[in-house]
Amino acid sequence: MIATDLSSPTAALEAVMRLWPKEGCAECEPDALRQRLAPYLTPDFDSVDLLNRPEGEFGIFSAALVYEDAACVLVFDTADTDWPHRAILVRTPDNRWLLKSFEFECPACFSTGVLDKQPCYLCGAHGWGAKERIRM
């Protein structure tokens, strides 16, 4: 049972960021971490996002941009503010906000999704995270 306020996107993100491991966390393998953070994550949260680790701490940089049942918040590593992360949260039917994704800004296209007038190969033209290349 969670004793944390998940009634707003910012409160939910603050709660999960308090539990997020730092860079070099030896006991933070993705499966164990996913289990520990499960009350704050959507069932379809991609475990690869758990590999994003701050050198300092993650701090919320922007107000939540809320549209219907989804919210977007920018987050920075306090030790490296050059690389933002984007947190997407969704509201559940019981009005809790859960983290759906947590991705770093694409270092190739810088969140535009375009590189040299082509869809970015690294993030899959998404602008955030690194995705497997689309096979045709």
N, C-alpha and C positions, 0 to 999 in steps of 0.2 A: 504494500500500500504506500502511495506517495503522499507525503505531508507537505508537498511543495505546491505553490500557486501556479497553475498552468492556464489561468483564465485570460491571459493576454499573450500575444506573441513575444513581447519583450521579456516578460516574467518567465515564460517557458524557456526561452533561449538562455537567459541568465542562469536558470537552474541547471540546464544541461552543460553549459560552459564551466560551471563550478566543478563538475565531475569529469570534464574532458582531460585526458592525459597530456602531459607535456612531452616535448622532444626527448628521446632517450629513455622513455618509460619501459623498463625491462619486463615488468609483469603485465603489460597491457596488450596482449595478443588480441587480434580483432574479435575472436569468438567470445572470450571472457569479457571484453569491453562491451560488446553488443549486448550481452546478457545483463551487465550492470546498468547500461543506459536504456534498456528496453522500455521502461515506463515512459520515456521521453521521446521515443522514436516511433515513426509509423512502421507498420509491418513490412512495407516495401522499401525501407531505407536501405541504400546500397552500402554494404559493409566497407567498400573501398574508401568511402568518405571518412571512415574512422582512422585512416592513416594520416590525415591532416593533423599535424602536431605543432603547437607553437613553441618557439624558443623561450618566450616570456609567458604571457597568458593571453588568451583571446579576450578582446574587449569589444563591446558593441559600439559601432561607429555611427550608425544612422538610426533614425526613427524607423519603425516598422511601416512599410508600405503595404497596406491591407486592401485587398480586393476580394469581396465576398468571403469565401472560406479559405483564402490563402494569404500569406504574408511573406515579404522579402525583407531581409535585414542584412546590412553590410557589417562585417566583423573584421577586425585587424588583430594581428599578433602585436602585442605591446613592444616586443623587441625588434620587430621588422614591419614597419607600417607601409612599406612599399608594395606589399602584396595583399590585396583584400581577399576575403572569403565571402561567399554569398550563402546565407542560410535561408532555406525555404521551409516555412512551417504551414501546417494545415489545421483547420479547426475540425474537431470531431463532432458527431451529433450531440454529445454531452457537454459541448462548449469547452473542451480542453484543447490546447494548442500543442501539437507534436512536431518534431523536426523530421522533415521529409528528405532534405538533402543539405549537404554542407560541403561546398566545393570551392577550390582556390581559383583565382583568376587565371585564365589560360596564359602561360608565359610566351606563347607564340603570337597570338592575335590580340592580346590584352582586352579580352571580353567583347571583341567585335564580332567574332565568328568568321572573319574574313582575313586571309593572308595572301598577299600578292594577287588580289582580285579573284581568288579562288576560295571555296569553303575551307576553313582551317582543318588541316589533317590531324592536329593534336587533340582538339576538343570536339571534333565532329561538327564544326560550325555552330557550336553551342555557346562558346565564349567562356565557359567555366569548366574546370576539371579537365581530365585527360580521358578520352574514351577510346575504345578499340576502333580501329579503322573499319569503315563500312565495306563489307565484301560484296562484290557484285558478280 
